[in-house]
Amino acid sequence: MPANFLPPAPAQVLHPDGQVRFGKYAGAPSIIDWTSLAAAHRRGKLWQTLHHKHWHYVALATEEIFCGIAIVDVGWINTAFAYVFDRLAGKLIASYSQDGLPGLTATLNAHPAERASSAFRFLGKRIRFQHLPASGGYELQLQCGSFSINAMLDAKPAAASLLAVGEVLGGTVHATVKSAGMPLSGEVRVGSRSFNLQKGVGSYDHSNGFLARETGWRWASAHALDIGFNLQAGYFSSHENALWLDGQLISLGAAQFDFDPGQAMADWHIYTDDGLLDLHFHPEGFRAENKNLVIASSRYLQPIGVFSGWVRASLDAPKRQIEKLVGVTEDHFSKW
């Protein structure tokens, strides 16, 4: 097996003695449970409560639209957002963002794949993402007034997910599961308009760990059924950098993000230092949100657009050209 191909994921992120199974793996664990975390990385109950961050993000992409949906629990508060970006018009046509009440409005269980279930409910608005045991796929339902989503993500033909488990500067440990691209079905409705998700591609991100009070990152993600990638630079180093290529999951090195933070619609150049990925990203539009809650703040910019360039499985493998693969980049800082 080539050195950058990944071993199968363990069922648990902890060894029986509470030590962490650090590394990158192909597949998802049955559960991400930090309850028996050993003393080397364990902190006091109050510290862990305040620093525990848990989120579920789902992306839906077609030739017409891109949707981003997230449920986030940061311990002392929770929040959710969802949007629809019309790729043909180059603008957001639906957007929902709501802070919730701790312990009441958001629920995220510790299962990142099989038995996964996340939900957000607030004043009649609701979002739910769940694993469907009968089909092995996932269902996403959203009802926010005249904005609704009823989507199915088919996991059967998808490549293995990525599991990354690592240390974080200023925090302790973190684990994330990033799915490969999955075929979509269903529809998105915005007012009187309906968008068919057939022939689209869906993916998700389930993350769970103890992060620093101040956390920042740059991120890029895009998926087709035969190719996809996840790249991050910031709080989690290169732990979650990976390439999906023709059913294989390949580890990538550190990612470099060359962009102008003050120009949301300017192109990005993104590449990895191992020579396996070199891409240019052209934004079609963006979603931005800045929050200041006195004791916390967030600065969020997520351009939506297309990636072009090349990837390869190893240095001696031929370069695979990528042309206009739809996805997102992100520049994010949180004080939470």
ABEGO torsion letter per residue (X at the ends): XBAABBBBBBABABBAAGBBBBEBBBEBBABBBAAABBAAABBBAAAAAAABBBBBBBBBBBAABBBBBBBBBAGABBBBBBBBBBAAAGBBABBBBBBBBBGAABBBBABABBGBBBBBBBGGBBBBBBBBAAAGBBBBBBBBEABBBBBBBBAAABBBBBBBBBBBBGBBBBBBBBBBBBBBBEBBBBEABBBBABGBBBBBBBBBBBBBABBBBBBBBBBBAABBBBBBBEAAEAAABBBBBGGBBBBBBBBBBBBBAABAABBBBBBBAAGABBBBBBBAEBBBBBBBAGABBBBBBBBBBBBBEBBBABAABBBBBBBGBBBBBBBBBBBX
